[in-house]
Amino acid sequence: MNDAHHDTHHGEHHAEHCRADVWLWRARFFKTRSMAARFVDEGRIRLTRAGSPDSRIDKPSRSLKAGDVLVFAIGGRLVNVRVLDCGERRGPATEARGLYEAVEG
């Protein structure tokens, strides 16, 4: 069976970490992953992680995990969200909204 190696991730829990560009795309902040990667490359996202100083995400490959707080401006509005889950795919908007929660302040 040739596709046996494709099934190695079935039944596992969601990944604890995921790339910043992939998460932004899955959460539907950007229409394409390359747009998300370009946005990250420009250093336009601030990351707050418990136990670490605030920093700018400057590489699309930077890993995000549940609990991270991201702040960035897009489409003329300020977005302040907490990562809840990395997700497994880019799903419909209702699924994407489950990947984060709004942070007040």
C-alpha positions as CSV (number, residue, x, y, z in Angstrom):
1,M,0.0,0.0,0.0
2,N,1.7,3.1,-1.2
3,D,-0.1,5.7,0.8
4,A,0.5,4.2,4.3
5,H,3.1,6.9,5.1
6,H,0.4,9.6,4.5
7,D,-1.6,8.3,7.5
8,T,1.0,8.8,10.2
9,H,-0.8,11.9,11.6
10,H,-4.3,10.5,11.9
11,G,-5.5,10.1,15.4
12,E,-2.9,12.4,16.9
13,H,-3.7,15.6,18.8
14,H,-3.3,18.9,17.1
15,A,0.2,20.1,16.8
16,E,1.4,22.1,19.8
17,H,3.4,24.5,17.6
18,C,2.8,25.8,14.1
19,R,4.5,28.3,11.7
20,A,3.3,31.9,12.0
21,D,2.5,32.1,8.3
22,V,0.5,28.9,8.3
23,W,-1.5,29.9,11.4
24,L,-2.3,33.4,10.0
25,W,-3.5,31.7,6.8
26,R,-5.5,29.0,8.6
27,A,-7.1,31.6,10.8
28,R,-8.2,33.4,7.6
29,F,-6.4,36.7,8.3
30,F,-4.8,36.3,4.8
31,K,-6.1,34.8,1.6
32,T,-2.9,33.1,0.8
33,R,0.0,31.7,2.8
34,S,2.5,33.7,0.7
35,M,0.6,36.9,1.7
36,A,0.9,35.9,5.3
37,A,4.6,35.1,5.0
38,R,5.2,38.5,3.4
39,F,3.4,40.3,6.2
40,V,5.5,38.4,8.8
41,D,8.7,39.2,6.9
42,E,7.9,42.9,7.2
43,G,8.0,42.6,11.0
44,R,4.5,43.8,11.4
45,I,3.4,41.4,14.1
46,R,4.1,41.7,17.8
47,L,4.2,38.5,19.9
48,T,3.6,38.2,23.6
49,R,4.4,34.9,25.1
50,A,4.1,34.0,28.9
51,G,7.6,34.1,30.5
52,S,9.2,35.9,27.5
53,P,9.7,39.6,26.6
54,D,7.5,41.0,23.8
55,S,9.1,40.6,20.4
56,R,8.4,41.1,16.8
57,I,7.8,38.0,14.6
58,D,10.3,38.5,11.8
59,K,10.3,35.0,10.1
60,P,7.4,33.1,8.6
61,S,8.8,29.9,10.1
62,R,8.7,31.3,13.7
63,S,6.6,28.9,15.7
64,L,3.4,29.9,17.5
65,K,1.7,28.0,20.3
66,A,-1.6,28.1,22.2
67,G,-1.5,31.1,24.6
68,D,0.6,33.4,22.4
69,V,-0.9,36.8,21.9
70,L,-0.5,38.5,18.5
71,V,-1.0,42.2,17.8
72,F,-1.0,43.6,14.2
73,A,-2.8,46.1,12.0
74,I,-4.6,44.8,8.9
75,G,-7.2,46.5,6.7
76,G,-7.2,49.6,8.8
77,R,-7.9,47.9,12.1
78,L,-5.9,46.7,15.0
79,V,-6.1,43.0,15.6
80,N,-5.2,41.7,19.1
81,V,-5.8,37.9,19.4
82,R,-4.7,35.0,21.6
83,V,-3.8,31.7,19.8
84,L,-6.1,28.9,21.0
85,D,-5.1,26.2,18.6
86,C,-2.9,25.6,15.6
87,G,-5.6,23.8,13.6
88,E,-5.0,21.1,11.0
89,R,-6.2,22.9,7.8
90,R,-7.6,26.1,6.4
91,G,-11.3,25.4,7.0
92,P,-14.4,27.6,6.7
93,A,-14.6,30.9,8.6
94,T,-16.5,29.3,11.5
95,E,-13.7,26.8,12.0
96,A,-11.0,29.5,11.7
97,R,-12.6,31.5,14.5
98,G,-12.0,28.6,16.8
99,L,-8.2,29.1,16.4
100,Y,-8.2,32.4,18.3
101,E,-10.0,34.7,20.7
102,A,-10.0,38.4,20.8
103,V,-8.0,40.1,23.6
104,E,-9.3,43.3,25.1
105,G,-7.0,46.2,25.6
